[in-house]
Amino acid sequence: MLVLSRKPGESVRIDGRIKVTVVSATSRHVRLAIEAPDEVEIHREEVYQRIARANREAARAASGSGEALSAARGEGGDAMPREGGPP
């Protein structure tokens, strides 16, 4: 992790495409301005964590429903054939 000291009005460049400028600083808060290309997603850490958690839960639900659908169709290695159906 790189730790830098910057004063209000000073900036940091990241990868030549992202500019982070200290707008103001007090003993309790730092205000930052971030300039980045539109394709770069920028989130506060707590928002990013909520998005990541929601994505994991959605993937888990989709995976579970896919397995249930395969079992209902009789697909998959562990599925037993239905009675009276083809083996």
C-alpha positions, 0 to 999 in steps of 0.5 A: 500500500502506498501512503502519500501526504497531499495538501488541498489543491495537490493531486495524485495520478493513477495509471495516467488515466485517473487524477485524485485531487485533495479538495479540502481537509480538516481534522475529521474529513478529507474531500477528494475530487476524482477524474477518471474515464467513464468506464472506470467504476468509482465507489466508496468502500462501503458501497463497493462491499455491498455490491460485492456481497449482493453479487455473491448472493445473486451468483449463489442463488443462480447456481442453486436454482440451476442445480435444482432445474437440472435435477428436476429435468433428470440431468446430472450425474446423480439424478435417478431416472423417473419410474416408468421412464427410460433408464 
